[in-house]
C-alpha cells in the first residue's frame, strides 16, 4: 500500500513537478535523484564493501554537520551518510550573492567546484550524428577529468590533488573525493550534463551554447508553467528525498524486470566515463532536443516577458512518458556503476 502510494507521488503530473521546481536551482538530478542512485548502489554492495566506504566517509570534514545530520531515528548513521554523500556536492554550492573571496574561505562553500559537475559536448540542432564528438567545448576541467582524478586520489595513486582544499588532511580529502565520485557519476547519467546546444543565432555571445539546457525554456505539459530545460530533467523523477520514499522508489526500480542488471545492455560494453557520457549525449539529442525538432525558446525571453508562457514549447504526453522511462533507466544504470566504481577503488 505504501509503495503504491509513493509510486503515485513519484509519478506526479509533470505540471505539479514544475511548480515545485521553479524555486530550485538547476542541478543534475535533485537530492531525491542522487539519493536514489546511492540507494541502488548500497543494495548492490556487500556489508563488507559498505563498511569500507563508511570508514572513509567518517573522515569527511562535514561528516557530523552534514553527512550524518538529521539522520532518521530508525536508520543506521552509516547508511544515512552513504545516501547523503551523493548530495554533498550540491550542499556546498555557494549563493550567487557571496563573493569569490568569501567563498574561498567559507567552511562549507570553499569545497565547491562548479565546472566539475558537467562536460559540454557540442550538439547542433538537426545533426544526424549521435556519437560523442571527439572534443568537448573548452573549459578549465570537466566531469570526465574529475571522475578520473577522484578515482586516483581515493586509490592513493596521486601524490598531489590539484582540487584539494588547503589545510584539509589526506584522509579528509579522500573522503571528499569519495563524495565527488557519488555525485559526479550520478551527474554524468543526467543527459543534460554532457551536452550544449550550439546555436549562434540564439546564443551569439556564449561559447557554451545553451549551457546544458539552462538557457532554454520548456513546459512539462500544456498546462504547466515554463521552466528551464535543464531543471525539467533534474526533477523528472520527483522531489521526495525522505529516506523512506527514496527506499520505496529504489525497491520499485529494482523490482522492475526491465531494469535488472542483465537487461541493462549498456553495463557490459560501456566501462569508462567517456562511454557513459556518450550514452547521455545520445539521450539528450533524441529525448531532450528531439533530434532538433523541439522548438527553441530562450528562457531569458520568457523571463523578460518578450515571450508569453503559452508560446513556450510544451512536452507531449508521449514524449513526457518516454523521458520518464529513460530517466528511470539512467538512474538504475548509474546506481550499478556507482557500486562497481566504489568496489574498484576501495576493494571488493
TAKASUL-V678067 format. One record per pair of residues at least 12 apart in sequence whose ideal C-beta (glycine too) atoms are under 10 Angstrom apart, sorted by the first residue. I is the first residue (numbers start at 1). GAP is how many residues later the second one is. Records with the same first field share a line. If there is no record, write none. Layout:
BEGIN
I: GAP ; GAP
END
This chain:
BEGIN
2: 242 ; 243 ; 246
3: 244 ; 245 ; 246 ; 248 ; 249 ; 252
4: 244 ; 248
5: 240 ; 243
6: 232 ; 234 ; 236 ; 238 ; 239 ; 240 ; 241 ; 242 ; 243 ; 245 ; 246
7: 231 ; 241 ; 242 ; 245
9: 229 ; 230 ; 231 ; 236 ; 239 ; 240
10: 22 ; 26 ; 227 ; 228 ; 229 ; 230 ; 235 ; 238 ; 239 ; 242 ; 243 ; 314 ; 318
11: 226 ; 227 ; 310 ; 313
12: 223 ; 226 ; 227 ; 228
13: 207 ; 208 ; 210 ; 211 ; 307
14: 205 ; 206 ; 207 ; 208 ; 209 ; 210 ; 218 ; 221 ; 222 ; 300 ; 301 ; 303 ; 306 ; 307 ; 309 ; 310
15: 204 ; 205 ; 206 ; 207 ; 208 ; 209 ; 210 ; 299
16: 204 ; 205 ; 208 ; 222 ; 223
17: 203 ; 204 ; 207 ; 210 ; 214 ; 215 ; 217 ; 218 ; 219 ; 220 ; 221 ; 222
18: 200 ; 201 ; 202 ; 203 ; 205 ; 206 ; 207 ; 208 ; 209 ; 213 ; 214 ; 217
19: 201 ; 205 ; 206 ; 208
20: 215 ; 218 ; 219 ; 220
21: 199 ; 203 ; 204 ; 206 ; 207 ; 210 ; 211 ; 213 ; 214 ; 215 ; 218
22: 202 ; 203 ; 204 ; 205 ; 206 ; 209
24: 203 ; 207 ; 210 ; 211 ; 215
25: 65 ; 68 ; 70 ; 71 ; 203 ; 206 ; 209
26: 166 ; 185 ; 186 ; 187 ; 188 ; 201 ; 202 ; 203 ; 204 ; 205 ; 206 ; 207 ; 208
27: 60 ; 62 ; 63 ; 66 ; 90 ; 156 ; 160 ; 163 ; 166 ; 203 ; 204 ; 207 ; 208
28: 61 ; 62 ; 89 ; 90 ; 115 ; 155 ; 156 ; 158 ; 159 ; 160 ; 161 ; 162 ; 163 ; 164 ; 165 ; 166 ; 184 ; 202 ; 205 ; 206
29: 57 ; 58 ; 61 ; 154 ; 157 ; 158 ; 160 ; 161 ; 164 ; 204 ; 205 ; 206 ; 207 ; 208 ; 298 ; 301 ; 302 ; 305
30: 57 ; 60 ; 201 ; 204 ; 205 ; 206 ; 207 ; 208 ; 209 ; 210 ; 211
31: 52 ; 53 ; 55 ; 56 ; 59 ; 60 ; 203 ; 208 ; 209 ; 210 ; 215
32: 55 ; 202 ; 203 ; 205 ; 206 ; 207 ; 208 ; 209 ; 210 ; 213 ; 214 ; 217 ; 299
33: 53 ; 54 ; 153 ; 154 ; 156 ; 157 ; 200 ; 201 ; 202 ; 203 ; 204 ; 205 ; 206 ; 208 ; 213 ; 216 ; 294 ; 297 ; 298 ; 301
34: 49 ; 50 ; 51 ; 52 ; 53 ; 54 ; 55 ; 56 ; 148 ; 149 ; 151 ; 152 ; 153 ; 156 ; 200 ; 207 ; 212 ; 297 ; 300
35: 45 ; 47 ; 48 ; 49 ; 50 ; 51 ; 52 ; 147 ; 151 ; 205 ; 206 ; 207 ; 208 ; 210 ; 211 ; 212 ; 214 ; 215
36: 47 ; 50 ; 150 ; 201 ; 202 ; 205 ; 209 ; 210 ; 211 ; 213 ; 214 ; 216 ; 217 ; 292 ; 295 ; 296 ; 298 ; 299
37: 46 ; 49 ; 145 ; 146 ; 148 ; 149 ; 150 ; 152 ; 209 ; 213 ; 293 ; 294 ; 295 ; 296 ; 297 ; 298 ; 299 ; 300 ; 301 ; 302
38: 41 ; 44 ; 45 ; 46 ; 47 ; 48 ; 49 ; 144 ; 145 ; 147 ; 148 ; 208 ; 212 ; 296 ; 297 ; 300 ; 301
39: 40 ; 43 ; 44 ; 47 ; 204 ; 207 ; 208 ; 209 ; 210 ; 211 ; 212 ; 214 ; 215 ; 292 ; 296
40: 206 ; 209 ; 210 ; 211 ; 213 ; 214 ; 219 ; 291 ; 292 ; 293 ; 294 ; 295 ; 296 ; 297 ; 298 ; 299
41: 12 ; 41 ; 42 ; 45 ; 141 ; 144 ; 145 ; 209 ; 293 ; 294 ; 295 ; 296 ; 297 ; 298 ; 299 ; 300 ; 301 ; 302
42: 36 ; 37 ; 40 ; 41 ; 205 ; 208 ; 293 ; 296 ; 297 ; 300
43: 204 ; 207 ; 208 ; 211 ; 292 ; 296
44: 210 ; 217 ; 291 ; 292 ; 293 ; 294 ; 295 ; 296 ; 298 ; 299
45: 37 ; 293 ; 294 ; 295 ; 297 ; 298 ; 301 ; 303
46: 293 ; 297 ; 302
48: 299 ; 300
49: 290 ; 293 ; 294 ; 297 ; 298 ; 299
50: 26 ; 28 ; 29 ; 32 ; 289 ; 292
51: 27 ; 295
52: 290 ; 291 ; 293 ; 294 ; 295 ; 296
53: 25 ; 28 ; 29 ; 32 ; 101 ; 122 ; 125 ; 128 ; 129 ; 286 ; 289 ; 290 ; 292 ; 293 ; 294
54: 13 ; 22 ; 23 ; 24 ; 25 ; 27 ; 28 ; 31
55: 23 ; 120 ; 291
56: 29 ; 98 ; 115 ; 116 ; 118 ; 119 ; 120 ; 121 ; 122 ; 123 ; 286 ; 289 ; 290
57: 21 ; 24 ; 25 ; 27 ; 28 ; 31 ; 117 ; 118 ; 119 ; 121 ; 122 ; 125
58: 19 ; 20 ; 23 ; 113 ; 117
59: 109 ; 110 ; 111 ; 112 ; 113 ; 114 ; 115 ; 116 ; 117 ; 119
60: 21 ; 24 ; 25 ; 28 ; 108 ; 111 ; 112 ; 113 ; 114 ; 115 ; 116 ; 118 ; 119
61: 46 ; 47 ; 49 ; 50 ; 104 ; 106 ; 107 ; 108 ; 111 ; 112 ; 114 ; 115
62: 22 ; 26 ; 29 ; 30 ; 45 ; 46 ; 49 ; 110 ; 113 ; 114 ; 117
63: 14 ; 18 ; 21 ; 22 ; 25 ; 109 ; 112
64: 13 ; 17
65: 26 ; 42 ; 43
66: 15 ; 18 ; 19 ; 21 ; 22 ; 25 ; 26 ; 42 ; 113
67: 13 ; 14 ; 15 ; 16 ; 17 ; 18 ; 20 ; 21 ; 24 ; 108 ; 112
68: 12 ; 13 ; 16
69: 12 ; 15 ; 22
70: 14 ; 173
71: 13 ; 172
72: 170 ; 171 ; 172
74: 169 ; 170
75: 168 ; 169 ; 172
79: 164 ; 168
80: 163
81: 98
82: 100 ; 260
83: 99 ; 158 ; 160 ; 163 ; 164 ; 167
84: 95 ; 98 ; 157 ; 159
85: 90 ; 91 ; 93 ; 94 ; 95 ; 96 ; 97 ; 98
86: 93 ; 95 ; 96 ; 97 ; 98 ; 99 ; 100 ; 248 ; 249 ; 252
87: 92 ; 95 ; 96 ; 99 ; 154
88: 23 ; 87 ; 88 ; 90 ; 91 ; 92 ; 94 ; 95
89: 22 ; 23 ; 24 ; 27 ; 28 ; 87 ; 90 ; 91 ; 92 ; 93 ; 94 ; 95 ; 97 ; 98
90: 22 ; 27 ; 93 ; 97
91: 17 ; 18 ; 20 ; 21 ; 88 ; 92
92: 14 ; 15 ; 16 ; 17 ; 18 ; 19 ; 20 ; 21 ; 84 ; 87
93: 15 ; 16 ; 18 ; 19 ; 20 ; 21 ; 24
94: 12 ; 14 ; 15 ; 16 ; 17 ; 18 ; 20
95: 14
98: 14
104: 61 ; 62
105: 61
110: 55 ; 56 ; 57 ; 58
111: 52 ; 53 ; 54 ; 57 ; 65 ; 68 ; 69
112: 53
113: 27 ; 28 ; 33 ; 50 ; 52 ; 67
114: 25 ; 26 ; 27
115: 24 ; 25 ; 26 ; 27 ; 28 ; 30 ; 31
116: 24 ; 25 ; 26 ; 27 ; 29 ; 30 ; 31 ; 33 ; 34 ; 47 ; 64 ; 67 ; 68 ; 71
117: 25 ; 26 ; 29 ; 63 ; 66 ; 67 ; 70 ; 71 ; 73 ; 76 ; 95
118: 18 ; 21 ; 24 ; 25 ; 26 ; 66 ; 69 ; 70 ; 72 ; 74 ; 75 ; 76 ; 77 ; 78 ; 90 ; 93 ; 94 ; 96 ; 112 ; 159
119: 13 ; 17 ; 18 ; 20 ; 22 ; 23 ; 24 ; 25 ; 26 ; 27 ; 28 ; 68 ; 69 ; 74 ; 75 ; 76 ; 77 ; 93 ; 154 ; 155 ; 158 ; 161 ; 162
120: 16 ; 17 ; 18 ; 19 ; 22 ; 23 ; 73 ; 74 ; 75 ; 76 ; 77 ; 78 ; 87 ; 88 ; 89 ; 90 ; 91 ; 92
121: 12 ; 13 ; 14 ; 15 ; 16 ; 21 ; 23 ; 73 ; 74 ; 75 ; 77 ; 156 ; 157 ; 159 ; 160 ; 163
122: 13 ; 14 ; 15 ; 73 ; 74 ; 75 ; 76 ; 86 ; 87 ; 159
123: 71 ; 72 ; 73 ; 74 ; 75 ; 76 ; 86 ; 87 ; 158 ; 159 ; 161 ; 162 ; 165 ; 166 ; 169
124: 73 ; 74 ; 75 ; 76 ; 85 ; 165 ; 168
125: 72 ; 73 ; 74 ; 77 ; 160 ; 164 ; 165 ; 166 ; 167 ; 168 ; 169 ; 171
126: 163 ; 165 ; 166 ; 167
127: 71 ; 158 ; 162 ; 164 ; 165
128: 157 ; 163 ; 164
129: 153 ; 156
130: 148 ; 151 ; 152 ; 153 ; 154 ; 155 ; 156 ; 161
131: 147 ; 150 ; 151 ; 154
132: 62 ; 63 ; 142 ; 143 ; 145 ; 146 ; 147 ; 148 ; 149 ; 150
133: 62 ; 145 ; 148
136: 58 ; 59 ; 60 ; 72 ; 141 ; 145
137: 58 ; 59 ; 61 ; 69 ; 70 ; 71 ; 72 ; 74
138: 69 ; 70
139: 68 ; 69
141: 21 ; 22
142: 42 ; 51 ; 52 ; 135
143: 37 ; 40 ; 41 ; 42 ; 44 ; 45 ; 50 ; 51 ; 130 ; 133 ; 134
144: 40 ; 44 ; 50 ; 128 ; 129 ; 130 ; 132 ; 133
145: 18 ; 128
146: 17 ; 31 ; 34 ; 35 ; 38 ; 41 ; 127
147: 33 ; 34 ; 37 ; 38 ; 40 ; 41 ; 125 ; 126 ; 127 ; 129 ; 130 ; 194
148: 124 ; 125 ; 126
149: 12 ; 13 ; 14 ; 28 ; 31
150: 13 ; 24 ; 26 ; 27 ; 28 ; 29 ; 30 ; 31 ; 32 ; 33 ; 34 ; 35 ; 191 ; 195
151: 26 ; 27 ; 29 ; 30 ; 122 ; 190 ; 193 ; 194
152: 25 ; 193
153: 17 ; 20 ; 21 ; 23 ; 24 ; 25 ; 27 ; 28 ; 192
154: 19 ; 20 ; 21 ; 22 ; 23 ; 24 ; 26 ; 27 ; 187 ; 188 ; 190 ; 191 ; 192
155: 19 ; 22 ; 189 ; 190 ; 191 ; 192
156: 14 ; 18 ; 189
157: 188
158: 19
161: 12 ; 13 ; 15 ; 16
163: 13 ; 14 ; 17
164: 12 ; 13
174: 171 ; 172
177: 168
178: 163 ; 164 ; 167 ; 168
181: 157 ; 160 ; 161 ; 164 ; 165
182: 156 ; 159 ; 160
183: 155
184: 89 ; 154 ; 157
185: 88 ; 91 ; 148 ; 149 ; 150 ; 152 ; 153 ; 154 ; 155 ; 156 ; 157
186: 144 ; 145 ; 148 ; 149 ; 151 ; 152
187: 93 ; 147
188: 85 ; 86 ; 88 ; 89 ; 91 ; 92 ; 142 ; 146 ; 149
189: 87 ; 88 ; 90 ; 91 ; 94 ; 138 ; 140 ; 141 ; 142 ; 143 ; 144 ; 145 ; 146 ; 148 ; 149
190: 22 ; 40 ; 43 ; 44 ; 46 ; 90 ; 93 ; 94 ; 137 ; 140 ; 141 ; 144
191: 21 ; 22 ; 39 ; 42 ; 86 ; 88 ; 89 ; 90 ; 91 ; 92 ; 93 ; 94 ; 95 ; 96 ; 97 ; 98 ; 132 ; 135 ; 136 ; 139
192: 18 ; 19 ; 20 ; 21 ; 22 ; 24 ; 36 ; 37 ; 38 ; 39 ; 40 ; 41 ; 42 ; 88 ; 91 ; 92 ; 96 ; 97
193: 19 ; 20 ; 37 ; 40 ; 41 ; 84 ; 87 ; 88 ; 91
194: 18 ; 80 ; 82 ; 83 ; 84 ; 85 ; 86 ; 87 ; 88 ; 89 ; 90
195: 14 ; 15 ; 16 ; 17 ; 18 ; 82 ; 85 ; 86 ; 87 ; 88 ; 89 ; 90 ; 93 ; 94
196: 12 ; 13 ; 14 ; 15 ; 16 ; 17 ; 18 ; 19 ; 88
197: 12 ; 13 ; 14 ; 15 ; 16 ; 18 ; 19 ; 32 ; 87 ; 88 ; 91 ; 92 ; 95 ; 99
198: 12
199: 16 ; 17 ; 93 ; 97 ; 99
201: 95
202: 13 ; 14 ; 94 ; 95 ; 96 ; 98 ; 99
203: 12 ; 13 ; 93 ; 95 ; 97
210: 18 ; 19 ; 20 ; 79 ; 86 ; 88 ; 89
211: 17 ; 18 ; 19
212: 16 ; 17 ; 18 ; 21 ; 72 ; 76
213: 15 ; 16 ; 17 ; 18 ; 19 ; 20 ; 21 ; 71 ; 75 ; 76 ; 86
214: 14 ; 15 ; 16 ; 17 ; 85
215: 13 ; 14 ; 15 ; 81 ; 83 ; 84 ; 85
216: 12 ; 13 ; 14 ; 16 ; 72 ; 73 ; 78 ; 79 ; 80 ; 81 ; 82 ; 83 ; 84 ; 86 ; 96 ; 97
217: 12 ; 15 ; 78 ; 79 ; 80 ; 81 ; 82 ; 83 ; 84 ; 85 ; 86 ; 90 ; 92 ; 94 ; 95 ; 96
218: 12 ; 13 ; 14 ; 15 ; 70 ; 76 ; 77 ; 78 ; 79 ; 81 ; 84 ; 94 ; 95 ; 96 ; 97
219: 13 ; 78 ; 83 ; 90 ; 91 ; 92 ; 93 ; 94 ; 95 ; 96
220: 12 ; 15 ; 16 ; 94 ; 95 ; 100 ; 103
221: 93 ; 94 ; 95 ; 96 ; 98 ; 99
222: 88 ; 91 ; 92 ; 93 ; 94 ; 95
223: 91
224: 85 ; 88 ; 90 ; 91
225: 77 ; 84 ; 87
226: 71 ; 73 ; 76 ; 77 ; 81 ; 82 ; 83 ; 84 ; 85 ; 86 ; 87 ; 88
227: 72 ; 75 ; 85
228: 71 ; 74 ; 75
229: 55 ; 59 ; 60 ; 65 ; 67 ; 68 ; 70 ; 84 ; 86
230: 58 ; 69
231: 68
232: 56 ; 83 ; 88 ; 91
233: 50 ; 51 ; 54 ; 55 ; 90 ; 93 ; 94 ; 97
234: 93
235: 92
236: 84 ; 87 ; 88 ; 90 ; 91 ; 92 ; 94 ; 95
237: 12 ; 16 ; 87 ; 90 ; 91 ; 93 ; 94
238: 86
249: 79 ; 82
250: 81 ; 82 ; 85
252: 76
253: 75 ; 76 ; 78 ; 79 ; 82
254: 78 ; 81
256: 72 ; 73 ; 76
258: 67 ; 70 ; 71 ; 74
259: 69 ; 70 ; 72 ; 73 ; 74 ; 76 ; 77
260: 72
261: 71 ; 72 ; 75
263: 66 ; 69
264: 65 ; 68 ; 69 ; 72 ; 73
265: 68
266: 12 ; 13 ; 63 ; 64 ; 67 ; 70 ; 71
267: 65 ; 66 ; 69 ; 70 ; 73
270: 63 ; 67
271: 66 ; 69
273: 64 ; 68
275: 62
276: 54 ; 57 ; 58 ; 61
279: 50 ; 51 ; 54
280: 50 ; 54
283: 40 ; 43 ; 44 ; 46 ; 47
286: 36 ; 37 ; 40
287: 28 ; 32 ; 35 ; 36 ; 38 ; 39 ; 40
288: 27 ; 31 ; 35 ; 38
290: 23 ; 25 ; 26 ; 29 ; 33
294: 19 ; 21 ; 25
295: 16 ; 17 ; 18 ; 19
296: 17
297: 14 ; 15 ; 16
299: 13
END
